[in-house]
Amino acid sequence: MQQLDSFYKVCYNRFFEFEVINAVKNGKINAPIYLSVGQESIPVGVYSCFPNAAIFAQHRCHSWYLTYGGNPIALVDELTHKKSGCASGMGCSASIHDPSIPMFGHSGLMGDQVPIAVGYALESKKTTVTVIGDGSVEEDYVFASMGFAATKNLPILFVVEDNNLAILTEKYVRRSWDIVDVACGFGLNAFHSSDDPDEISNCISSLTLPALINVSTCRHLWHSGIGIDGPPAFNSYNSYKQKCKILGVEVDEIESKIINEVEKLWK
Amino acid sequence: MEITVAQTISDETRKHLNNGGKLFGQCVTAVGWVGGTIPEMTEDEGIVELPLSDVSNPGMAIGCALAGNRPIYVIRYQGFLWYNAASLINYAAKSKEMWNTHCPIFIRAIAMEGGVGPVATSSEHSMVMRKPGLPVFAPMTPNEWLQTWEYFLAHDDPVFCSEHRKSFGICSEELSNPIQFSSPDITIFAISAGRLSAKEASEKLYKRKNIRCNIIPIVQLKPFSIIEKYIDELKKTNLGLVVDSDNEICGASRSFAYELMLKTGYPVYALGIADKTAGFAPHLDNGTPTTQDVYNKVLEIIAIANK
């Protein structure tokens, strides 16, 4: 049952992040932290269609790493600045890197993973997924990269995690256009989706690459750090949990099991 | 028959592409094939024509390198580095130190001058020298270019090759040889097209003023280790000058002069491109210090030293 596997991953991603919050509170982490809480389901939906893809993400990528089989212990070590971390302790939260997935680290220039991912797809001819926010997708070099991917018909999926915020500036303040329209203009297959992993999966399973999917989602925490400004506009995790429960997934048992697992990781 | 720098580059590129390598650039297969340095090959044979998007394009070469290739990335004018440098410096150069992941790209950045305006004029290698992880070379002869290329093939780092259009027609190795007098008055450390001006100035200074200038070419700009040769050469004259085809302010010439002075205690001056904007006409140019510039500078600093 797909929902069982998907719920397990979504749940793991979410409760891993809750433990990161505890680690920050306990002083175990002393660097900028970018948490996926609220957005943890997106990689799960993509994974169900492209489990062997190479990943080029930027900050807020813990969930991508975990979903694609990254070693959680290596992520804990990375976040706590140890040499045994997946990026040898150099990347911390913002630049997760693990060639065994393969997942490639991010330099810190917003969106620069996109042309790099396009070059990777061109050379390797392997399915490549690049992850951007609704803010970084505004970087001009992202457009040229989409255009080139379309021109060369490359096996690449652009995933836009659209939480409507660039730090705290809303989309309507920053732009008058829609990224799906832009991508279609470049000749990409492009769609909007909710962040329900089943919908993401359905959406992209019928796509021919190169393609773009803009996923509406809700960031529950601050852009950086563990703070909260107020209740989230919507809580997709709870909705998905409810849906999986109706479908027969033993969600509470899974949750309890995962909470124990991730607590142990941090001990 | 002697082979020019341009032909050397073209020949080595052809070999590289025949072995599965790739070359990325804008309009590289257009008229002139970048001064005759690109072999007339096709996309199927490894030449990737990129869109006119200077900021995204190096990323595509970086992705290619991460996938296991060793691409050549061509920047037709070094002034375009202002756009191109972002991911070359922040991703390719830092990848090894940051993630222990190699990102071997051979960056051919080509300097030009001669009334080509405020961006296309001059070298810009100092810009990329400021950040870690990127060895920088400025070859001017066929063998020097080959050595730079062989360095790239033997290492896993990206390499920045600061080429100058004035070198493309050179087929002799004469420029590689230091100019040595038995009792020299001054030591000139010369970089890129500055080596041509320094050589001509040296000949004039000797003929007209009986001033003997030793000239030491610097090809590897970074990592810059003050090898004993440079110190020994400086000790012969106790007076030095570094000439470069990049801007003097915050540039390689001043940086080297500073390092040499610290190591030896002798005064070492710098002469690079002046702090002004080049226009689109030959009389408005602001390129590599000319022969006359070097000539005048040497007279000036020798006069100061003699006071």
HADDOCK unambig.tbl for C-alpha pairs under 7 A between the chains (distance, minus, plus):
assign (segid A and resid 87 and name CA) (segid B and resid 99 and name CA) 5.48 0.50 0.50
assign (segid A and resid 88 and name CA) (segid B and resid 99 and name CA) 6.94 0.50 0.50
assign (segid A and resid 90 and name CA) (segid B and resid 98 and name CA) 5.93 0.50 0.50
assign (segid A and resid 97 and name CA) (segid B and resid 99 and name CA) 6.82 0.50 0.50
assign (segid A and resid 107 and name CA) (segid B and resid 90 and name CA) 6.00 0.50 0.50
assign (segid A and resid 107 and name CA) (segid B and resid 91 and name CA) 5.59 0.50 0.50
assign (segid A and resid 112 and name CA) (segid B and resid 59 and name CA) 6.99 0.50 0.50
assign (segid A and resid 115 and name CA) (segid B and resid 56 and name CA) 5.52 0.50 0.50
assign (segid A and resid 115 and name CA) (segid B and resid 57 and name CA) 7.00 0.50 0.50
assign (segid A and resid 115 and name CA) (segid B and resid 59 and name CA) 4.77 0.50 0.50
assign (segid A and resid 115 and name CA) (segid B and resid 60 and name CA) 5.14 0.50 0.50
assign (segid A and resid 116 and name CA) (segid B and resid 59 and name CA) 4.30 0.50 0.50
assign (segid A and resid 116 and name CA) (segid B and resid 60 and name CA) 4.89 0.50 0.50
assign (segid A and resid 116 and name CA) (segid B and resid 62 and name CA) 5.74 0.50 0.50
assign (segid A and resid 116 and name CA) (segid B and resid 63 and name CA) 4.20 0.50 0.50
assign (segid A and resid 117 and name CA) (segid B and resid 63 and name CA) 5.71 0.50 0.50
assign (segid A and resid 118 and name CA) (segid B and resid 60 and name CA) 5.96 0.50 0.50
assign (segid A and resid 118 and name CA) (segid B and resid 63 and name CA) 6.74 0.50 0.50
assign (segid A and resid 119 and name CA) (segid B and resid 59 and name CA) 6.76 0.50 0.50
assign (segid A and resid 119 and name CA) (segid B and resid 60 and name CA) 3.73 0.50 0.50
assign (segid A and resid 119 and name CA) (segid B and resid 61 and name CA) 5.88 0.50 0.50
assign (segid A and resid 119 and name CA) (segid B and resid 62 and name CA) 6.71 0.50 0.50
assign (segid A and resid 119 and name CA) (segid B and resid 63 and name CA) 4.11 0.50 0.50
assign (segid A and resid 119 and name CA) (segid B and resid 64 and name CA) 4.85 0.50 0.50
assign (segid A and resid 120 and name CA) (segid B and resid 63 and name CA) 4.02 0.50 0.50
assign (segid A and resid 120 and name CA) (segid B and resid 64 and name CA) 4.85 0.50 0.50
assign (segid A and resid 120 and name CA) (segid B and resid 66 and name CA) 6.58 0.50 0.50
assign (segid A and resid 120 and name CA) (segid B and resid 67 and name CA) 5.49 0.50 0.50
assign (segid A and resid 122 and name CA) (segid B and resid 64 and name CA) 6.98 0.50 0.50
assign (segid A and resid 123 and name CA) (segid B and resid 64 and name CA) 5.18 0.50 0.50
assign (segid A and resid 123 and name CA) (segid B and resid 67 and name CA) 6.21 0.50 0.50
assign (segid A and resid 124 and name CA) (segid B and resid 67 and name CA) 5.69 0.50 0.50
assign (segid A and resid 141 and name CA) (segid B and resid 55 and name CA) 5.85 0.50 0.50
assign (segid A and resid 141 and name CA) (segid B and resid 56 and name CA) 4.66 0.50 0.50
assign (segid A and resid 144 and name CA) (segid B and resid 53 and name CA) 6.37 0.50 0.50
assign (segid A and resid 144 and name CA) (segid B and resid 56 and name CA) 6.56 0.50 0.50
assign (segid A and resid 145 and name CA) (segid B and resid 56 and name CA) 6.48 0.50 0.50
